[in-house]
């Protein structure tokens, strides 16, 4: 009777475990970037709830956003990343920023985000 190999060898299991470990590591590295991007989107959407937001100055709007960013621990967005445009009762606020995180030396994971919200005069 000829015996056939059943299952994987030790090297095969180590390869599978190494691949799983690598993808878990990449996922855990990307997760904080995605959480921060979600918080930025939420802060922008919350501008719709601010009374008289369309009548505020650019600096007041930025101060409003930075206050929310401080609460939500958003560290990668500065006032230079916030763009405010007003035209005929429509307020457009854009945030463009980049997050760079070290993955494995010398490789980085880079997230480039562009978020925008339009607020109609309230």
N, C-alpha and C positions, 0 to 999 in steps of 0.2 A: 504494500500500500504506500503510495507516494504522499508525503506530507506537504501541504500547501501553507504558505505563510498567511497568518490571519492578523489583522490589525496593523498598526504602525510601529515602526522602530523607535528607539529612543531619540534618534536624530530627527525623525519626522515630528515627534511630539515637541521637541525643543524649537523646531522651526515654526510650528503652529503657535506655540506660546509666545515666541518672540514677535511674531506678526500681530497677535492680539495685543500684546503689551505696547507695541509701537502705536497702534491705532488708538488705544486708550490714552496714551500719553499725548498724542496729537489732539484728541478730543478734549482732554482736560486743559490743554493749552489754548484752544480756540474758545472754549466755553466762557471765560471771563470777558473776552472781546465781544462776544455776541450779547452777553448780559448788559454790558455797558452801552452797546448800540441800541438795545431795546429801551434802556432807561432814557437815552437821548430822545428817541422817538416819542416816548411817553411824555417827556417834559415839553416837547414841541406841541403835541396834541393838547396838552393842558392849557396852552395859551388861549385856546378857544373859550375857556371858562373864566379868564381874567376880565373883570369889568373894565370897559373903556380902554382896552388894549390898543385899539387903532388910533387913539388920541395921544398915546404915550410917545415920548421921544425915543430915539434909537438907544440912548444910554439907559433909559428906564427899562426898556424891554430887555436889554442885555443884563442889567442888574437883576431883573425878575428871573431870567433863565439861570444866571449864575447862582442865585439863591437856591433854586431847585437842584442845580448840579451839586452844590455843597451838601444838600440833604441826601441826595442819592449817591454821593461819593463818586462823581464823574470827574476824572482827573485829566482826560486827554483833550477836552474841548476848552479853548481859551476864547477871549473876546475877539481875537483876530480871526477865529473860525466862524464867527456869527455874522451873517449878512442880512440887513433889514432893508426892505424896499416898500415904499408906500405910494400907491396910486389910486386916486378917486375912491376912497373908502375901503380899499382892499390892502391889507397888510400881508406881505410875504416875508417869511423868515426862513432863511436857509442856514444850514450848518454843514460845513465840509471839513472833515478832519481825517486823520490817519492814526492808526494804532499799530505800533511795531513791537513785537514780543520775540524774545530770543527763544528759539526752539532747541536746536543743537548747534553748538559752536561750529562753524561760522554762519549758520543758516537762521533766518528770521521768518516769522509769520507776519505778514503785513495785511492789515484790513484798511481799506479806503472806503469811507462812508460819506454819502451825500443825502442829507435829509432836508425836506422842505414842507412847510405848512402855509396855507393861505387862510387868513382870517378876514371875514367880511365884517364891515363896521357894525358895532353893537352899541 
